[in-house]
């Protein structure tokens, strides 16, 4: 467009110059004007040709670029079509494979049905054959099966009663003379040689603060710090008017110790925010795990026992955070081991095995939340897997009468267990009932599918259930809270009311690199 305007302006300028020159300067000026006009026209034509040539070059260039991009797109489409064809072939193969498996399952199902039918027919035949044999035996014996059973039992009872009476009278006469006096002597001697402390363990822990200003930092903005701390540890944090101190309460000694360590570390560090709280709680759990291993190792070295497996030492250390009627189970086990060693040495029995029986007799209490059954049998099975001696296994398993005692040492375990537990001040039944109720409350919460962890807090007046967000939806969380309330009401006896709080939290975490 600009080139055309330049050409027109040149032509006009030539015409104007021609006329002006003709008027004012005569013929020579007119010739000069014509020459100027001719040169302007020629220049305009040259410019026009150059513009056309440039336009053609740009057109050719644009066409080449278009054809290149079109070719690349065509190649991409062909590659996509090729991949789609391969995927379609793979899907067809998988469909054929699934169909073959379904046919195989149908065939197996028919075979199973046929086998069940044959087994049912055989059971019916066996029942009929047994009935015929019973009828034949009753005819031969001239009495019914019930009559024969009654007669046989009466005869056995009479024989057993006579034999038992004679044996009992003979044994009583032989043992009565010395057993009571010697037993009292041994037990009193053992108790005098070992007098363990009878400390009543509390369910609270006090953490000192450098100043009252730290209480506000522990609580955090709108209480977010303390909420995260309680959710991560499963304890209650009481912040009141007590100067420079906070109180942590929990019925579970392990959780209480984790919370105490974490709180002391946070106060010492000074950086208190939700992320830091979570990191410190993880550190505190690792510290407690290390302490458990060290505690078990210290107990073994205290009693000078050799050849104890590492897994046994680890489980033994857990007993430091277990209590039976407010009596520490680890201290109780060490005390029983001391009694066993003292009495065994007086009776001339194996002192090494006696101490092992006493120390390990309640080890199942550290595992009773992982396995079903009495703690004595759980402990016996665990020690068996750890390669413990069969005589020690019998002593551990029989101390509550679940299995019979096979040796004098095994029978002695229940005696020393009773001596340790029955000492004045050793146990408190009221506190144990309270702890059992909280443990039952947590067990009910953990019994539901999709529950990640469960904490009984506020002295059993509230239960917090944390569910897995990828398994439990929002509506299912409401359903779990309702079902949990119904189960608590039907299975537990408790004062007042219990608040059920189901927490479903989703976190999206990425790392910038």
VODOLUM-968594 format. One record per residue (C-alpha): residue number from 1; x, y, z; residue in three letters. Coordinates in steps of 0.001 Angstrom, whole numbers, plus 524288, in hexadecimal, padded with zeros to 5 digits. Layout:
<rs>
   pos       x       y       z   code
   NUM       X       Y       Z    Ala
...
</rs>
This chain:
<rs>
   pos       x       y       z   code
     1   80000   80000   80000    Unk
     2   80AF7   80979   80355    Unk
     3   811E9   80611   7F663    Unk
     4   805BD   8093A   7EE74    Unk
     5   8045A   81659   7F555    Unk
     6   8129E   8197B   7F24C    Unk
     7   81099   8163E   7E3C4    Unk
     8   8046E   81EC6   7E2CA    Unk
     9   80B27   829E8   7E9E1    Unk
    10   816A8   828E0   7E03C    Unk
    11   80DBD   82961   7D457    Unk
    12   80653   8350D   7D9B4    Unk
    13   812F7   83BF2   7DD00    Unk
    14   817D6   839AB   7CF0D    Unk
    15   80B74   83F13   7C8E8    Unk
    16   80BA7   84AE6   7D1AD    Unk
    17   819DD   84D86   7CEFE    Unk
    18   81761   84C49   7C022    Unk
    19   80CAE   85641   7C054    Unk
    20   813D7   85FB6   7C909    Unk
    21   81FE8   85ECC   7C0D0    Unk
    22   81809   86134   7B454    Unk
    23   811DF   86D2D   7B9CB    Unk
    24   81DA2   873E0   7C02C    Unk
    25   829C0   86F08   7B9CC    Unk
    26   825F7   86BE6   7AC12    Unk
    27   829A6   8606E   7A3B5    Unk
    28   83696   85CF2   7A9EB    Unk
    29   83043   85C50   7B738    Unk
    30   82595   853D5   7B18E    Unk
    31   82F87   84A37   7AC25    Unk
    32   8363F   849A1   7B923    Unk
    33   82929   84737   7BFAD    Unk
    34   8263E   83C3C   7B631    Unk
    35   83339   8360A   7B96D    Unk
    36   83047   83702   7C7E1    Unk
    37   822EA   83112   7C58A    Unk
    38   828CB   825F1   7BDD2    Unk
    39   83296   82318   7C884    Unk
    40   827F9   82393   7D2F1    Unk
    41   81F8E   81A1B   7CB4E    Unk
    42   82B2E   810F9   7C968    Unk
    43   82E84   811C1   7D7D0    Unk
    44   8206C   80EF6   7DB56    Unk
    45   8204D   80301   7D274    Unk
    46   82CF4   7FE27   7D88F    Unk
    47   8273D   7FFB6   7E617    Unk
    48   81AD7   7F8A6   7E1DF    Unk
    49   82299   7ED47   7DC2B    Unk
    50   82ACC   7EC59   7E884    Unk
    51   81E77   7EC3B   7F0CB    Unk
    52   8183F   7E194   7E877    Unk
    53   8249D   7D981   7E947    Unk
    54   8251F   7DAED   7F80B    Unk
    55   816B5   7D768   7F92A    Unk
    56   818EF   7CB0E   7F11D    Unk
    57   82486   7C730   7F9A4    Unk
    58   81C6E   7C8F4   80607    Unk
    59   81161   7C128   80007    Unk
    60   81A9B   7B613   7FC83    Unk
    61   8208A   7B677   80A25    Unk
    62   8131F   7B61A   810C1    Unk
    63   80F0B   7AAC5   8080B    Unk
    64   81B5B   7A32F   80BAB    Unk
    65   8194C   7A58C   81A26    Unk
    66   80B17   7A161   8192F    Unk
    67   80EA2   794E9   811EC    Unk
    68   81957   791D6   81C18    Unk
    69   8102B   79395   827C1    Unk
    70   80592   78BD6   820CC    Unk
    71   80F1E   780C9   81E3E    Unk
    72   81346   7805B   82CA4    Unk
    73   8051B   78033   83122    Unk
    74   801FA   77578   82761    Unk
    75   80D57   76D6D   82CB3    Unk
    76   80890   76F78   83AB7    Unk
    77   7FADE   76B2C   836F9    Unk
    78   80049   75F07   83067    Unk
    79   8084A   75BDE   83CA9    Unk
    80   7FC3C   75DBA   8454C    Unk
    81   7F440   754EE   83C6C    Unk
    82   7FEFE   74AB5   83D3C    Unk
    83   7FF3B   74B20   84C3D    Unk
    84   7F074   74A7C   84CE6    Unk
    85   7F0CF   73E94   84436    Unk
    86   7FACA   73807   84D14    Unk
    87   7F2D4   73B3B   85959    Unk
    88   7E68F   735F2   852F1    Unk
    89   7EDB3   72948   8501E    Unk
    90   7F280   7286F   85E30    Unk
    91   7E4C8   72ACD   86360    Unk
    92   7DF64   7201D   85AAF    Unk
    93   7E98A   716A7   85FF9    Unk
    94   7E638   71A4C   86E14    Unk
    95   7D7B3   7189F   86B68    Unk
    96   7DA60   70B1D   865DE    Unk
    97   7E2B7   707BC   871C5    Unk
    98   7D815   70C50   87B29    Unk
    99   7CDEF   70480   873DC    Unk
   100   7D674   6F861   874C7    Unk
   101   7D80B   6FA55   88362    Unk
   102   7C968   6FC13   88513    Unk
   103   7C70D   6EF77   87DAD    Unk
   104   7D111   6E8B3   88654    Unk
   105   7CA6D   6EDF3   892A2    Unk
   106   7BD38   6E934   88DDE    Unk
   107   7C305   6DBCC   88B75    Unk
   108   7C92A   6DB67   898FE    Unk
   109   7BC75   6DFE7   89F36    Unk
   110   7B539   6D4AB   898E5    Unk
   111   7BFA1   6CB34   89D9D    Unk
   112   7BE85   6D067   8AB81    Unk
   113   7AFB7   6CF13   8AB4B    Unk
   114   7B101   6C12E   8A692    Unk
   115   7BB07   6BE19   8B140    Unk
   116   7B21A   6C3DA   8BBAD    Unk
   117   7A6D8   6BB89   8B6BC    Unk
   118   7AF33   6AF3D   8B772    Unk
   119   7B3F2   6B2C1   8C537    Unk
   120   7A5F9   6B4F6   8C9A9    Unk
   121   7A204   6A7A0   8C470    Unk
   122   7AD87   6A12F   8CB60    Unk
   123   7AA12   6A7D8   8D835    Unk
   124   79C34   6A2DA   8D733    Unk
   125   7A130   69518   8D491    Unk
   126   7AA5A   695CD   8E05C    Unk
   127   79F57   69AA6   8E936    Unk
   128   796A8   68F5E   8E50C    Unk
   129   7A1BA   6858B   8E707    Unk
   130   7A4B0   68AE2   8F4A5    Unk
   131   7965E   689EE   8F88D    Unk
   132   795F6   67BCA   8F407    Unk
   133   7A235   67880   8FBD7    Unk
   134   79CB1   67EEC   90817    Unk
   135   7902E   67705   906C1    Unk
   136   79814   66A7E   9052A    Unk
   137   7A085   66D7F   91124    Unk
   138   79495   67098   91977    Unk
   139   78EA1   66387   9157F    Unk
   140   79B04   65C2B   9190C    Unk
   141   79CA5   6630E   92641    Unk
   142   78E27   6620B   929B6    Unk
   143   78E07   67089   92D9F    Unk
   144   78D3C   67DC4   92729    Unk
   145   798D7   686B2   92506    Unk
   146   79489   69005   92FC6    Unk
   147   79319   684DF   93976    Unk
   148   7A0A9   67FC7   93639    Unk
   149   7A670   68D56   937D1    Unk
   150   7A007   68F4E   94523    Unk
   151   7A482   68216   94A06    Unk
   152   7B284   68440   94575    Unk
   153   7B345   691D9   94B68    Unk
   154   7AE07   68D08   95877    Unk
   155   7B841   6825B   95901    Unk
   156   7C349   68BD7   95579    Unk
   157   7BEC2   695D8   95F68    Unk
   158   7BE7A   68BBE   96A28    Unk
   159   7CC25   6869F   966F5    Unk
   160   7D1BD   69454   965D5    Unk
   161   7CB96   698A4   9729D    Unk
   162   7D162   68D38   97A09    Unk
   163   7DEE4   68EF5   97423    Unk
   164   7DEB4   69DB1   975C9    Unk
   165   7DABB   69CAB   98402    Unk
   166   7E5C6   69374   98769    Unk
   167   7EFF0   69B86   98014    Unk
   168   7EB5E   6A837   9861E    Unk
   169   7EBC6   6A2ED   993E7    Unk
   170   7F95A   69D5B   991DB    Unk
   171   7FEB0   6A9D7   98BA1    Unk
   172   7F8C2   6B2C8   995D2    Unk
   173   7FEA7   6AB1E   9A0E1    Unk
   174   80C18   6AB54   99ABA    Unk
   175   80C4C   6B9A7   996B5    Unk
   176   804C8   6C01F   9A1B9    Unk
   177   80FBC   6BDFB   9AB73    Unk
   178   819D4   6C688   9A4A5    Unk
   179   813F7   6CD6F   998D0    Unk
   180   80D41   6D8D5   99F69    Unk
   181   818AA   6DC26   9A850    Unk
   182   822D4   6DB4A   99D69    Unk
   183   81A93   6E2F4   993CE    Unk
   184   81889   6EE05   99D6B    Unk
   185   826EE   6EE2D   9A082    Unk
   186   82AED   6EF1F   99244    Unk
   187   8211B   6F9A1   98EB9    Unk
   188   8244E   7021B   99A7D    Unk
   189   832CF   700AA   997DE    Unk
   190   83115   70488   9899C    Unk
   191   828F3   7106E   98D36    Unk
   192   832E6   714B5   9975A    Unk
   193   83E2D   713A5   98DCC    Unk
   194   83733   71B93   98365    Unk
   195   82ED5   7272A   98767    Unk
   196   82B2D   72E93   97B16    Unk
   197   8250E   73C15   97B01    Unk
   198   81650   73D75   97A1B    Unk
   199   814F7   74A52   972D4    Unk
   200   80772   74E05   96E14    Unk
   201   808CB   752C7   96009    Unk
   202   800F9   75ECA   95C15    Unk
   203   7FA72   7618C   94F17    Unk
   204   7FF1F   76FAA   94E73    Unk
   205   80C03   7764C   94B71    Unk
   206   80FCB   78474   94E1B    Unk
   207   818B1   78BE9   944BF    Unk
   208   81F77   7981C   949C5    Unk
   209   81F86   7A466   94155    Unk
   210   82968   7AF80   9413C    Unk
   211   81E58   7B97A   9420C    Unk
   212   80F9C   7BAB0   940F9    Unk
   213   8115F   7C0BF   93375    Unk
   214   814CF   7B318   92E99    Unk
   215   806E2   7AE9B   93180    Unk
   216   801B6   7B766   926C1    Unk
   217   80B95   7B1F1   91D1B    Unk
   218   807C3   7A40F   920D9    Unk
   219   7F975   7A72C   91E68    Unk
   220   7FC58   7AE23   91180    Unk
   221   7F3A2   7B6A2   90937    Unk
   222   7E588   7B261   90B49    Unk
   223   7EAB3   7A66F   9128F    Unk
   224   7F091   79FD6   9069F    Unk
   225   7FD7C   79BF1   90D24    Unk
   226   7F74D   79536   918CB    Unk
   227   7ED36   78E7B   91028    Unk
   228   7F7C8   788BE   90785    Unk
   229   7FFAB   7848C   91384    Unk
   230   7F40E   77D92   919A0    Unk
   231   7F030   77738   90CB6    Unk
   232   7FE00   77227   90A2F    Unk
   233   80087   76D01   917EE    Unk
   234   7F2ED   768FF   91C7B    Unk
   235   7F407   7703F   92985    Unk
   236   7ED68   77BB1   93044    Unk
   237   7F520   7881A   932FF    Unk
   238   7EFF2   78FF4   93E90    Unk
   239   7F3EA   79E42   93EAA    Unk
   240   7EEB7   7A559   94A9A    Unk
   241   7F30B   7AFC2   95437    Unk
   242   7FE5E   7A78E   95951    Unk
   243   80A4D   7B05B   95786    Unk
   244   81490   7AC01   94D97    Unk
   245   80F41   79E38   94BCF    Unk
   246   80609   79620   94382    Unk
   247   80035   788E5   94712    Unk
   248   7FF52   77D70   93DA6    Unk
   249   7F579   772A6   940A4    Unk
   250   7F3C8   76555   93A63    Unk
   251   7F076   757AF   93F3E    Unk
   252   7FA7E   75182   935FF    Unk
   253   80821   752EA   93C17    Unk
   254   80F11   751AA   92EFE    Unk
   255   8071A   75C97   928AB    Unk
   256   808D3   764C2   9350C    Unk
   257   817AC   76350   93474    Unk
   258   817FD   76673   925D8    Unk
   259   80FEC   772B6   9283C    Unk
   260   8189E   776D6   933A1    Unk
   261   8250E   77571   92BB2    Unk
   262   81F0F   77C94   92019    Unk
   263   81A0B   787C4   9288F    Unk
   264   8271F   78983   92F62    Unk
   265   82E2F   7899B   9223F    Unk
   266   824A4   7939E   91C95    Unk
   267   82608   79C77   92873    Unk
   268   834C7   79B68   927D0    Unk
   269   8350B   79E04   9191D    Unk
   270   82B56   7A94A   91985    Unk
   271   8267E   7A714   90B89    Unk
   272   8188B   7A275   90D62    Unk
   273   80FF2   7A0E7   90170    Unk
   274   8081D   79559   8FBF5    Unk
   275   812D3   79038   8F2F8    Unk
   276   81D15   7910E   8FDAE    Unk
   277   813E3   78A50   90738    Unk
   278   8124F   77EC4   8FDEE    Unk
   279   82118   77DB5   8FC0C    Unk
   280   823CA   77E04   90AB1    Unk
   281   8195D   773AE   90D81    Unk
   282   81FBE   76A93   9038B    Unk
   283   82CE1   76D15   90A26    Unk
   284   826FB   76A38   9178C    Unk
   285   82160   75D49   912B7    Unk
   286   82ED1   75955   90DB8    Unk
   287   834B9   75D03   91AD9    Unk
   288   82AC9   754A1   92216    Unk
   289   82D9B   74923   9190D    Unk
   290   83C18   74A85   91C42    Unk
   291   838F4   74B81   92AB7    Unk
   292   830A7   73F26   929E3    Unk
   293   83C12   7377B   9245C    Unk
   294   8454E   73CF4   92EAF    Unk
   295   83BB2   73A09   939B2    Unk
   296   83A42   72BD8   93576    Unk
   297   84908   72A79   9346A    Unk
   298   84AD4   73067   94207    Unk
   299   84110   726C3   947E1    Unk
   300   84830   71B37   941C8    Unk
   301   8556B   7201C   946A1    Unk
   302   84FEB   722F8   95421    Unk
   303   84C08   714AF   9558C    Unk
   304   85889   71017   94EB4    Unk
   305   8517B   70816   94460    Unk
   306   858B0   70397   9383B    Unk
   307   85421   6FFAB   92ABE    Unk
   308   847B9   707E4   92A75    Unk
   309   84336   70A70   91C77    Unk
   310   842A0   718CE   917F9    Unk
   311   83416   717E5   914D6    Unk
   312   8318E   7130E   922B2    Unk
   313   83956   71E74   92856    Unk
   314   8316C   7281C   92023    Unk
   315   82447   7228D   9247A    Unk
   316   82916   721C4   93280    Unk
   317   82C49   7304C   931FB    Unk
   318   81E47   73360   92E25    Unk
   319   819E2   72E8C   93B8A    Unk
   320   81F66   73B16   94146    Unk
   321   81349   741CC   93BDD    Unk
   322   809A2   73743   94000    Unk
   323   802B1   736E2   94D25    Unk
   324   7FA6F   72CBA   95405    Unk
   325   7F1C1   732AC   95E72    Unk
   326   7FB19   73E74   95E7C    Unk
   327   806D8   7356B   960DA    Unk
   328   8119D   736DA   956B2    Unk
   329   8126E   729E0   94F81    Unk
   330   82112   72A9D   94CE6    Unk
   331   82439   72D59   95B25    Unk
   332   81ABA   722AB   95F06    Unk
   333   82181   7191C   955B5    Unk
   334   82EF8   71C57   95B27    Unk
   335   8299F   71AA9   968E6    Unk
   336   823DC   70D51   9657A    Unk
   337   830EE   70965   95F83    Unk
   338   837C1   70D1F   96C43    Unk
   339   82E12   7051F   97440    Unk
   340   82FA8   6F99D   96AF2    Unk
   341   83E7A   6FA0A   96BF1    Unk
   342   83E39   6FA9A   97AE3    Unk
   343   834B1   6EF5B   97C8E    Unk
   344   83B00   6E724   971D7    Unk
   345   84853   6E854   97847    Unk
   346   8428D   6E3CD   98549    Unk
   347   83BF7   6D825   97EB4    Unk
   348   84804   6D483   976D0    Unk
   349   84177   6D757   969A6    Unk
   350   846F5   6DDE7   95D77    Unk
   351   8485C   6EC5A   9610D    Unk
   352   84ADB   6F0C3   952EE    Unk
   353   83E30   6EAD4   94E03    Unk
   354   836FB   6EFDD   95A01    Unk
   355   83AFC   6FDF2   95701    Unk
   356   8374C   6FC69   948A6    Unk
   357   829D5   6F73A   94C55    Unk
   358   8279A   70264   955D7    Unk
   359   82C42   70D06   94CA0    Unk
   360   824CE   707E6   940C2    Unk
   361   8184A   70348   9475F    Unk
   362   81073   70F9E   943EA    Unk
   363   81710   712B9   936E3    Unk
   364   80A52   70F8A   92FED    Unk
   365   80450   71BEE   935BC    Unk
   366   80C9E   723C8   92C36    Unk
   367   806A0   71C1A   920EE    Unk
   368   7F874   71A0C   9251D    Unk
   369   7F3EB   72558   91C94    Unk
   370   7F9C7   71EBE   91092    Unk
   371   7F530   710AE   91308    Unk
   372   7E8ED   70A4E   9183E    Unk
   373   7E947   701CE   92457    Unk
   374   7EE3F   701BB   9327D    Unk
   375   7FAF4   70915   93483    Unk
   376   80198   6FCFD   93A30    Unk
   377   7FF3C   6F51D   92DB9    Unk
   378   802BF   700BE   92516    Unk
   379   80F9B   70242   92C5B    Unk
   380   8126C   6F3A9   92BA2    Unk
   381   81040   6F35D   91CD9    Unk
   382   818A3   6FF75   91ADE    Unk
   383   823E9   6F9EE   922D9    Unk
   384   822D1   6ED1C   91B74    Unk
   385   824D9   6F44A   90E9D    Unk
   386   8309E   6FAFB   914D2    Unk
   387   836DF   6EDC8   917F6    Unk
   388   834EA   6EDB5   926C2    Unk
   389   83689   6E12A   92EC0    Unk
   390   82A93   6D839   92FAC    Unk
   391   82AE3   6D81A   93EA2    Unk
   392   82AB5   6E6FD   93EE1    Unk
   393   81F6B   6E6DC   93521    Unk
   394   81787   6DE11   93E12    Unk
   395   81A11   6E6FE   949B4    Unk
   396   81578   6F2EA   94224    Unk
   397   8096C   6EC45   93CA6    Unk
   398   80494   6E5E9   94935    Unk
   399   80563   6F103   95304    Unk
   400   7F6C1   6F3EF   951B2    Unk
   401   7F275   6E5D3   94FE5    Unk
   402   7F029   6E5CB   94136    Unk
   403   7F934   6D9FB   93FFC    Unk
   404   7FE03   6D097   94A9E    Unk
   405   80B3A   6D27C   95123    Unk
   406   814FD   6C7F0   94D6D    Unk
   407   8200E   6CB3E   956F1    Unk
   408   82155   6D0AC   964C5    Unk
   409   82719   6DD2E   95F3A    Unk
   410   81B51   6DF1C   9565D    Unk
   411   8121A   6DD99   961F2    Unk
   412   81A50   6E751   9699F    Unk
   413   817B0   6F23D   95FBE    Unk
   414   80977   6F3E3   963D3    Unk
   415   80D8E   6F43D   97225    Unk
   416   817A8   6FF0C   9702E    Unk
   417   80E46   70665   96742    Unk
   418   80410   7066A   9721C    Unk
   419   80E1C   70A92   97C55    Unk
   420   8126E   7163D   9742D    Unk
   421   80496   71A5F   970DA    Unk
   422   7FEC1   718C9   97E6D    Unk
   423   8088E   720EF   98607    Unk
   424   801F4   72C87   98CDD    Unk
   425   80151   73863   983FA    Unk
   426   8061D   7311E   977F0    Unk
   427   7F97F   73251   97060    Unk
   428   7ED8D   73B2E   96F85    Unk
   429   7E11F   73551   96A06    Unk
   430   7D9B3   74228   96862    Unk
   431   7E3C7   74816   95F4A    Unk
   432   7E478   73B63   95780    Unk
   433   7D5BE   73B79   95541    Unk
   434   7D6DD   74945   94FE1    Unk
   435   7E233   7457F   946EB    Unk
   436   7DAFD   73962   9421B    Unk
   437   7CF37   741AE   93E7B    Unk
   438   7D796   74ADF   93660    Unk
   439   7DE6E   73F65   92FC3    Unk
   440   7D13D   7395C   92C8A    Unk
   441   7CCC3   74667   926E5    Unk
   442   7D8A3   74714   91DE2    Unk
   443   7D708   738C3   91A0F    Unk
   444   7C8FE   73B63   915C4    Unk
   445   7CD88   746F6   90D96    Unk
   446   7D859   73F07   9070E    Unk
   447   7CEF8   733EE   903C5    Unk
   448   7C8FC   73B72   8F84A    Unk
   449   7CE23   739CF   8EA75    Unk
   450   7D615   74551   8E54B    Unk
   451   7DA00   74AB9   8F2B6    Unk
   452   7E83C   74F13   8F2EB    Unk
   453   7E978   751C2   9018C    Unk
   454   7E0C7   75485   90D35    Unk
   455   7E303   75C38   919C7    Unk
   456   7DAE2   75CC3   92637    Unk
   457   7DCA2   76A54   92C16    Unk
   458   7D66A   77331   93641    Unk
   459   7D6C5   76833   9406F    Unk
   460   7CE72   75F9E   937B0    Unk
   461   7C426   769F1   934F8    Unk
   462   7C87C   76B43   926BA    Unk
   463   7CDAA   761F8   91C64    Unk
   464   7D49E   7671A   91036    Unk
   465   7D491   75DF4   9049B    Unk
   466   7DD8E   7614E   8F922    Unk
   467   7D985   75A50   8EC9B    Unk
   468   7E0D5   757FF   8DFD6    Unk
   469   7DBB1   76200   8D5EC    Unk
   470   7DE12   75942   8CA1F    Unk
   471   7D574   74E8A   8CFEB    Unk
   472   7CB18   75637   8D750    Unk
   473   7C2F8   760D6   8D0D0    Unk
   474   7BC04   76C49   8D74A    Unk
   475   7AF03   76524   8D839    Unk
   476   7B58C   758CF   8DD37    Unk
   477   7BC39   760B3   8E7F4    Unk
   478   7AEE2   764FA   8ED0F    Unk
   479   7AA41   756E0   8EC66    Unk
   480   7B616   7522F   8F439    Unk
   481   7B37D   75C41   8FEDB    Unk
   482   7A579   757A7   90003    Unk
   483   7A928   74930   9001D    Unk
   484   7B3D2   74BD0   90A12    Unk
   485   7AA30   7529E   91320    Unk
   486   7A0DB   74704   91228    Unk
   487   7ABB8   73D3C   91501    Unk
   488   7B0AA   744ED   920BF    Unk
   489   7A2EF   745E6   92659    Unk
   490   7A083   7374F   924B2    Unk
   491   7ADA6   73204   92978    Unk
   492   7B293   73B62   933FF    Unk
   493   7AEAA   74030   9416A    Unk
   494   7B309   74E37   943E5    Unk
   495   7AED1   75A52   94B5A    Unk
   496   7A9A0   76662   94451    Unk
   497   7AB37   76706   935A1    Unk
   498   7B61E   76486   92BC1    Unk
   499   7B8B4   76DAD   9205F    Unk
   500   7BC31   766A6   913A8    Unk
   501   7C464   76EAB   90A20    Unk
   502   7C7C3   768A7   8FCDF    Unk
   503   7D2AE   76FFE   8F5C2    Unk
   504   7D4BC   76E93   8E71E    Unk
   505   7E01F   776BB   8E207    Unk
   506   7E605   77731   8D45A    Unk
   507   7F3A0   77CC1   8D23F    Unk
   508   7F9C7   77FC7   8C50F    Unk
   509   808A7   78069   8C63E    Unk
   510   8126C   783B2   8BB84    Unk
   511   820C0   787A6   8BBEF    Unk
   512   826B2   792D1   8B41F    Unk
   513   833FC   78EC1   8AEC3    Unk
</rs>
